[in-house]
């Protein structure tokens, strides 16, 4: 069913509603700007007086440092081209060509933003710092033995404790870079390139899921916003971009399974990636919220083919079983991580600030267009039931919009649960990438897409040129 406005609708009524929607969108943008402004001002006051936030430029982990680099002209060109031609090309290209173009453009956008900081600082050196995974490659000569011993090095007082990011994640995260090293792709340059190239596929996965669960028209309108997301600032170069891609493909394959496009292979592959995601990051267990929304949207197919759930469960058991047999105890490791978290900055950072300032970080990574899109998502969800009462001339949109709104709302719910847990205080502009990417399709409902895309691009360029981000 087409989600555009009905042609028979009187022009005056249509124009009035568009004007009203735009005004409400700007209200949402204004609220988002106020949230970020408050987080910056209050955060700087707290950090300068109490020194408890443990970030130099709250709410973002970074420091003030206007700069440029070799990626600057490329990033500007990618931004201008996507704003100018993205919506039209997304509407016209054959579907597979669109997916390839989205992946290529997203890769160029992420890499060019990273190269604003130069190759060494922006790409090659990111994953070699003292907190990162490549610091411990040499300790994985005997992988089974290291997995059996992994939990003994999580706490700060333990001998040879793991660096922060290694201790903060299950060992599949580190093993990824160990395997890259073993096949000859050694060093930070290859590790960074892996995260950029694989991370860029996340936008393709989201498009596949939106097309399957909602409709192709919405996916096409969302494509430029997924490509030009400000989140790209933190996807290059961060292992969380890789995690986000694995999570996104888990959801996308499940969407294909419940819509009948790839029932068996989709269900089994989805389960396998869900299991892997939980061994890349503890927080990705919250993917079950998005997965539940996908199952709800595809409930008819699930009722017809109940073996689909069995296949998902079988796939999801593979990675946990392998790690458990190798001697790694996920639950014990998570319990120790909670202790380690409170031993470090997590035990100092005030929950009362970060519980709302984290949402300001989300605004920065998803952009002002997403704030407007989420406003429309809420209106769609609230108006879906009213559609039945409004009759055939009612102002509400099609079922495709409602299905997309439900998917976006599930991602927002997962993000809010992560926020309330208290295990995500600061650095959420990076940590929440796997959830935030699912908020971007809300922009599909926006009118004047080029103006909104320009706002997204300007925000990303300003963030990367004015701040020296770090993690």
C-alpha positions as CSV (number, residue, x, y, z in Angstrom):
1,X,0.0,0.0,0.0
2,X,1.4,3.4,-0.9
3,X,2.2,5.6,2.0
4,X,2.0,8.9,0.2
5,X,-0.9,11.4,0.5
6,X,-4.1,10.6,-1.3
7,X,-4.4,12.4,-4.6
8,X,-8.0,13.1,-4.0
9,X,-7.3,15.1,-0.9
10,X,-8.1,18.8,-1.3
11,X,-5.0,20.9,-2.0
12,X,-5.8,23.4,0.7
13,X,-6.2,20.7,3.4
14,X,-3.0,19.0,2.2
15,X,-1.1,22.2,2.3
16,X,-2.4,23.1,5.7
17,X,-1.4,19.8,7.1
18,X,2.1,19.9,5.6
19,X,2.5,23.4,7.2
20,X,1.3,22.1,10.5
21,X,3.5,19.0,10.4
22,X,6.6,21.1,9.5
23,X,5.8,23.5,12.5
24,X,5.6,20.5,14.8
25,X,8.8,19.1,13.4
26,X,10.6,22.4,14.2
27,X,9.2,22.2,17.7
28,X,10.8,18.8,18.1
29,X,14.1,20.1,16.7
30,X,13.9,23.0,19.1
31,X,13.5,20.6,22.0
32,X,16.4,18.5,20.8
33,X,18.6,21.6,20.6
34,X,17.6,22.7,24.1
35,X,18.5,19.2,25.4
36,X,21.9,19.3,23.9
37,X,22.5,22.9,25.0
38,X,21.5,22.0,28.6
39,X,23.8,18.9,28.5
40,X,26.7,21.0,27.4
41,X,26.2,23.9,29.9
42,X,25.3,21.7,32.9
43,X,28.0,19.2,32.0
44,X,30.7,21.8,31.8
45,X,29.6,23.2,35.2
46,X,29.7,19.8,36.9
47,X,33.0,18.9,35.4
48,X,34.7,22.2,36.3
49,X,33.4,22.2,39.8
50,X,33.2,18.5,40.8
51,X,35.4,16.7,38.1
52,X,33.0,13.7,38.2
53,X,31.9,13.4,34.6
54,X,35.3,12.2,33.4
55,X,34.9,13.8,29.9
56,X,36.6,16.9,28.6
57,X,33.7,18.2,26.5
58,X,30.4,16.9,28.0
59,X,28.3,15.2,27.0
60,X,30.6,13.9,24.4
61,X,33.8,12.0,25.1
62,X,36.3,14.4,23.4
63,X,38.0,17.7,23.6
64,X,37.7,21.1,21.9
65,X,40.2,21.3,19.0
66,X,39.2,22.9,15.7
67,X,41.1,21.2,13.0
68,X,41.0,19.9,9.4
69,X,42.8,17.1,7.5
70,X,43.0,15.2,4.3
71,X,39.5,13.9,4.7
72,X,37.9,17.4,4.8
73,X,37.5,18.0,1.1
74,X,36.3,14.4,0.5
75,X,33.8,14.6,3.3
76,X,32.4,17.9,1.9
77,X,32.1,16.4,-1.6
78,X,30.4,13.3,-0.3
79,X,28.0,15.4,1.7
80,X,27.2,17.8,-1.1
81,X,26.7,15.0,-3.6
82,X,24.4,13.0,-1.2
83,X,22.3,16.0,-0.4
84,X,22.0,17.1,-4.0
85,X,21.5,13.7,-5.7
86,X,20.8,11.2,-2.9
87,X,16.9,11.4,-2.7
88,X,16.5,11.3,-6.5
89,X,18.9,8.4,-7.0
90,X,17.4,6.5,-4.1
91,X,14.0,6.8,-5.8
92,X,15.2,5.7,-9.2
93,X,18.0,3.2,-8.9
94,X,17.2,-0.6,-9.1
95,X,17.0,-2.0,-5.6
96,X,20.3,-4.0,-5.6
97,X,22.1,-1.0,-7.2
98,X,20.7,1.2,-4.4
99,X,22.0,-1.2,-1.8
100,X,25.5,-1.2,-3.4
101,X,25.5,2.6,-3.7
102,X,24.4,3.0,-0.1
103,X,27.2,0.8,1.1
104,X,29.8,2.5,-1.0
105,X,28.7,6.0,-0.1
106,X,28.4,5.2,3.6
107,X,31.9,3.8,3.5
108,X,33.2,6.9,1.8
109,X,31.4,9.1,4.4
110,X,32.7,7.2,7.4
111,X,36.3,7.0,6.1
112,X,36.4,10.6,5.0
113,X,35.2,11.8,8.4
114,X,37.8,9.7,10.1
115,X,40.6,11.0,7.8
116,X,39.8,14.6,9.0
117,X,41.9,13.5,11.9
118,X,44.6,12.0,9.6
119,X,45.3,8.4,8.9
120,X,47.2,7.6,12.1
121,X,45.0,9.3,14.6
122,X,41.7,8.8,12.7
123,X,42.1,5.2,11.5
124,X,45.3,3.3,12.2
125,X,45.8,4.4,15.8
126,X,42.3,4.2,17.1
127,X,42.3,0.5,18.0
128,X,45.9,0.4,19.2
129,X,45.5,2.8,22.2
130,X,46.0,1.6,25.7
131,X,42.3,0.8,26.2
132,X,41.8,-1.1,23.0
133,X,41.7,-4.6,21.6
134,X,45.0,-4.7,19.7
135,X,46.9,-4.2,22.9
136,X,46.3,-7.8,23.9
137,X,46.7,-9.7,20.6
138,X,49.9,-11.3,21.9
139,X,48.1,-12.8,24.9
140,X,45.9,-15.0,22.6
141,X,48.5,-17.4,21.4
142,X,46.6,-20.3,23.0
143,X,43.0,-19.2,22.4
144,X,41.2,-22.0,24.4
145,X,43.5,-21.4,27.4
146,X,42.9,-17.6,27.2
147,X,39.2,-18.1,27.1
148,X,39.2,-20.3,30.1
149,X,41.3,-17.7,31.9
150,X,39.5,-14.6,30.6
151,X,37.4,-13.8,33.7
152,X,40.4,-13.9,35.9
153,X,41.7,-10.6,34.4
154,X,38.6,-8.5,34.4
155,X,38.8,-6.8,37.8
156,X,41.2,-3.9,38.2
157,X,43.0,-5.6,41.1
158,X,43.5,-8.9,39.1
159,X,47.0,-9.7,37.8
160,X,47.5,-8.4,34.2
161,X,44.0,-7.0,34.1
162,X,42.6,-6.5,30.6
163,X,42.4,-3.0,29.1
164,X,39.1,-1.3,29.5
165,X,37.5,-2.3,26.2
166,X,38.7,-5.9,26.4
167,X,37.4,-6.3,29.9
168,X,34.1,-4.5,29.0
169,X,33.2,-7.0,26.2
170,X,32.9,-10.7,25.8
171,X,35.9,-12.2,24.1
172,X,34.4,-12.5,20.6
173,X,35.2,-8.8,20.2
174,X,38.9,-9.3,20.8
175,X,39.0,-12.6,18.9
176,X,37.8,-10.8,15.8
177,X,41.0,-8.8,15.8
178,X,43.1,-11.8,16.8
179,X,41.7,-13.7,13.7
180,X,42.5,-10.7,11.5
181,X,46.1,-10.8,12.8
182,X,46.3,-14.5,12.2
183,X,45.3,-14.2,8.5
184,X,47.9,-11.5,7.9
185,X,45.8,-8.4,8.3
186,X,47.9,-7.1,11.2
187,X,48.0,-3.7,12.9
188,X,45.6,-0.8,13.4
189,X,45.3,0.1,9.8
190,X,43.7,-3.2,8.8
191,X,41.6,-3.3,12.0
192,X,40.3,0.2,11.4
193,X,39.5,-0.6,7.8
194,X,37.6,-3.7,8.9
195,X,35.5,-1.7,11.2
196,X,34.7,1.0,8.6
197,X,33.9,-1.4,5.7
198,X,31.9,-3.9,7.8
199,X,30.3,-1.1,9.8
200,X,29.1,0.6,6.6
201,X,27.0,-2.5,5.8
202,X,24.8,-1.7,8.7
203,X,22.9,0.9,6.6
204,X,22.3,-1.8,4.0
205,X,20.9,-4.2,6.6
206,X,18.5,-1.6,7.9
207,X,17.3,-0.8,4.4
208,X,16.7,-4.6,3.8
209,X,14.7,-4.8,7.0
210,X,12.6,-1.7,6.4
211,X,11.7,-2.9,2.9
212,X,10.7,-6.3,4.2
213,X,8.7,-5.1,7.2
214,X,7.2,-1.8,5.9
215,X,7.6,-1.1,2.1
216,X,10.2,-0.3,-0.5
217,X,9.2,3.3,-0.8
218,X,9.9,4.0,2.8
219,X,13.2,2.2,2.6
220,X,14.2,4.3,-0.4
221,X,13.3,7.6,1.3
222,X,15.3,6.5,4.4
223,X,18.4,5.5,2.4
224,X,20.1,9.0,2.1
225,X,19.6,9.5,5.9
226,X,21.2,6.2,6.8
227,X,24.1,7.0,4.5
228,X,24.7,10.5,5.7
229,X,24.2,9.8,9.4
230,X,26.1,12.0,11.9
231,X,26.8,8.7,13.7
232,X,29.5,8.1,11.1
233,X,31.7,10.4,13.2
234,X,31.9,7.5,15.8
235,X,31.8,4.7,13.3
236,X,35.2,5.5,12.0
237,X,37.1,4.0,13.5
238,X,35.3,2.1,16.3
239,X,34.7,-1.6,17.0
240,X,31.2,-0.6,17.9
241,X,30.5,0.1,14.2
242,X,31.4,-3.6,13.5
243,X,29.1,-4.6,16.4
244,X,26.3,-2.5,15.0
245,X,26.6,-4.2,11.6
246,X,26.4,-7.7,13.1
247,X,23.4,-6.6,15.1
248,X,21.7,-5.0,12.1
249,X,22.1,-8.0,9.9
250,X,20.7,-10.2,12.7
251,X,17.5,-8.1,12.6
252,X,17.5,-7.9,8.8
253,X,17.7,-11.7,8.3
254,X,14.9,-12.1,10.9
255,X,12.8,-9.6,8.9
256,X,13.4,-11.6,5.7
257,X,12.5,-14.8,7.5
258,X,9.2,-13.6,9.0
259,X,8.1,-12.1,5.7
260,X,8.7,-15.3,3.8
261,X,11.6,-14.2,1.7
262,X,14.3,-16.3,3.3
263,X,12.5,-18.4,5.9
264,X,15.0,-21.1,6.8
265,X,18.3,-19.5,5.9
266,X,17.1,-16.2,7.3
267,X,15.9,-17.6,10.6
268,X,19.1,-19.7,11.1
269,X,21.4,-16.9,10.1
270,X,19.6,-14.4,12.2
271,X,19.9,-16.6,15.3
272,X,23.6,-17.2,14.6
273,X,24.2,-13.4,14.4
274,X,22.1,-12.7,17.5
275,X,24.2,-15.2,19.4
276,X,27.4,-13.6,18.1
277,X,26.2,-10.1,18.9
278,X,25.7,-11.1,22.6
279,X,29.4,-12.3,22.6
280,X,30.6,-9.1,21.0
281,X,28.9,-6.8,23.6
282,X,26.9,-7.5,26.7
283,X,24.5,-4.7,25.9
284,X,23.5,-6.3,22.7
285,X,21.2,-8.6,24.6
286,X,18.8,-5.7,24.3
287,X,18.5,-6.6,20.6
288,X,15.8,-9.0,21.8
289,X,13.5,-5.9,22.1
290,X,14.0,-5.1,18.4
291,X,13.7,-8.8,17.5
292,X,10.4,-9.0,19.4
293,X,9.1,-6.1,17.3
294,X,10.1,-8.0,14.1
295,X,8.3,-11.1,15.3
296,X,5.3,-9.1,16.1
297,X,5.2,-7.5,12.7
298,X,5.6,-11.0,11.1
299,X,3.3,-12.8,13.4
300,X,1.2,-14.3,10.6
301,X,4.2,-16.0,9.1
302,X,5.4,-17.1,12.5
303,X,2.0,-18.8,13.1
304,X,2.1,-20.5,9.8
305,X,5.7,-21.6,10.2
306,X,6.4,-22.2,13.9
307,X,9.6,-24.0,13.0
308,X,11.0,-20.5,12.3
309,X,11.4,-19.9,16.0
310,X,13.1,-23.2,16.4
311,X,15.6,-22.3,13.7
312,X,16.2,-18.9,15.3
313,X,16.8,-20.5,18.7
314,X,19.1,-23.2,17.2
315,X,21.2,-20.6,15.4
316,X,21.3,-18.4,18.6
317,X,22.7,-21.3,20.6
318,X,25.7,-21.9,18.4
319,X,28.1,-19.2,19.5
320,X,27.2,-19.4,23.2
321,X,27.6,-23.2,23.2
322,X,31.0,-22.9,21.5
323,X,32.3,-20.3,24.0
324,X,30.9,-22.2,27.0
325,X,32.6,-25.4,25.9
326,X,35.8,-23.5,25.4
327,X,35.6,-22.5,29.1
328,X,34.2,-18.9,29.0
329,X,31.4,-18.2,31.4
330,X,29.3,-15.3,30.1
331,X,27.3,-14.7,33.2
332,X,30.3,-14.7,35.5
333,X,32.1,-12.4,33.2
334,X,29.2,-10.0,33.2
335,X,29.0,-10.0,37.0
336,X,32.7,-9.2,37.2
337,X,32.3,-6.5,34.5
338,X,29.6,-4.7,36.7
339,X,32.1,-4.7,39.5
340,X,34.9,-3.4,37.2
341,X,32.6,-0.7,35.8
342,X,32.0,0.7,39.3
343,X,35.7,0.4,40.1
344,X,36.5,2.9,37.3
345,X,34.8,6.0,35.8
346,X,31.4,4.3,35.9
347,X,31.5,4.5,39.7
348,X,32.2,8.2,39.7
349,X,30.1,9.5,36.9
350,X,26.8,10.8,38.3
351,X,23.7,8.9,37.1
352,X,21.5,12.0,37.6
353,X,23.3,13.8,34.9
354,X,24.0,11.0,32.4
355,X,20.5,9.5,32.5
356,X,19.3,12.5,30.4
357,X,22.6,13.7,28.9
358,X,23.0,10.4,27.2
359,X,19.9,11.3,25.2
360,X,21.7,14.5,24.2
361,X,24.5,12.3,22.8
362,X,21.8,10.4,20.9
363,X,20.7,13.7,19.3
364,X,24.2,14.4,18.2
365,X,24.7,11.0,16.6
366,X,21.3,10.7,14.9
367,X,20.9,14.4,14.0
368,X,18.1,16.9,14.1
369,X,16.3,15.3,11.2
370,X,15.8,12.2,13.4
371,X,14.3,14.3,16.2
372,X,11.7,15.5,13.7
373,X,11.3,12.0,12.4
374,X,10.7,10.6,15.8
375,X,8.1,13.2,16.4
376,X,6.3,11.9,13.3
377,X,6.8,8.3,14.5
378,X,5.0,9.1,17.7
379,X,2.2,10.8,15.8
380,X,1.9,7.8,13.5
381,X,1.6,5.4,16.4
382,X,-0.9,7.5,18.2
383,X,-2.9,8.1,15.0
384,X,-2.9,4.5,13.8
385,X,-5.9,3.6,16.0
386,X,-7.6,6.9,15.2
387,X,-7.4,6.1,11.5
388,X,-10.2,3.6,11.9
389,X,-12.4,6.4,13.5
390,X,-11.5,9.0,10.9
391,X,-13.0,7.1,7.9
392,X,-11.7,7.0,4.4
393,X,-10.9,10.7,4.3
394,X,-8.9,10.6,7.6
395,X,-5.5,12.3,7.7
396,X,-3.5,9.3,8.9
397,X,-1.0,7.3,6.9
398,X,-0.9,3.7,5.7
399,X,-0.1,0.5,7.5
400,X,3.5,0.6,6.1
401,X,4.1,3.8,8.1
402,X,2.7,2.2,11.3
403,X,4.9,-0.9,10.8
404,X,8.0,1.3,10.4
405,X,7.0,3.3,13.4
406,X,6.7,0.2,15.5
407,X,10.2,-0.9,14.5
408,X,11.7,2.5,15.3
409,X,9.8,2.6,18.6
410,X,11.3,-0.8,19.6
411,X,14.8,0.5,18.9
412,X,14.1,3.6,21.0
413,X,12.8,1.4,23.8
414,X,15.9,-0.7,23.7
415,X,18.0,2.5,23.9
416,X,16.0,3.8,26.8
417,X,16.4,0.5,28.7
418,X,20.1,0.7,28.2
419,X,20.0,4.3,29.5
420,X,18.0,3.5,32.6
421,X,20.3,0.5,33.5
422,X,23.0,2.9,34.6
423,X,25.6,0.8,32.7
424,X,25.8,3.4,29.9
425,X,27.1,6.6,31.5
426,X,28.9,8.6,28.9
427,X,30.4,7.4,25.6
428,X,26.9,6.4,24.4
429,X,27.6,8.3,21.1
430,X,29.7,5.2,20.4
431,X,28.2,2.5,22.5
432,X,24.6,2.9,21.3
433,X,25.4,2.8,17.6
434,X,23.6,-0.6,17.3
435,X,20.4,0.9,18.5
436,X,20.7,4.5,17.2
437,X,21.0,3.3,13.5
438,X,17.4,2.0,13.8
439,X,16.1,5.4,14.7
440,X,17.3,6.9,11.4
441,X,14.5,5.3,9.2
442,X,12.1,7.7,11.0
443,X,13.4,10.3,8.6
444,X,11.6,8.6,5.8
445,X,8.4,10.5,6.7
446,X,10.0,13.9,6.4
447,X,9.1,16.3,3.6
448,X,11.9,18.5,2.1
449,X,14.5,15.8,2.5
450,X,17.4,17.8,1.0
451,X,17.1,20.4,3.7
452,X,17.0,17.8,6.4
453,X,20.0,16.0,4.8
454,X,21.9,19.2,4.7
455,X,21.3,19.7,8.4
456,X,22.6,16.2,9.1
457,X,25.7,16.7,7.0
458,X,26.5,20.1,8.6
459,X,26.2,18.6,12.1
460,X,28.6,15.7,11.3
461,X,31.1,18.0,9.7
462,X,31.0,20.5,12.6
463,X,31.4,17.7,15.2
464,X,34.4,16.2,13.4
465,X,36.1,19.5,12.7
466,X,35.6,21.1,16.1
467,X,36.0,18.2,18.5
468,X,38.9,15.7,18.9
469,X,36.8,12.6,19.7
470,X,38.3,9.7,21.5
471,X,37.3,6.4,23.2
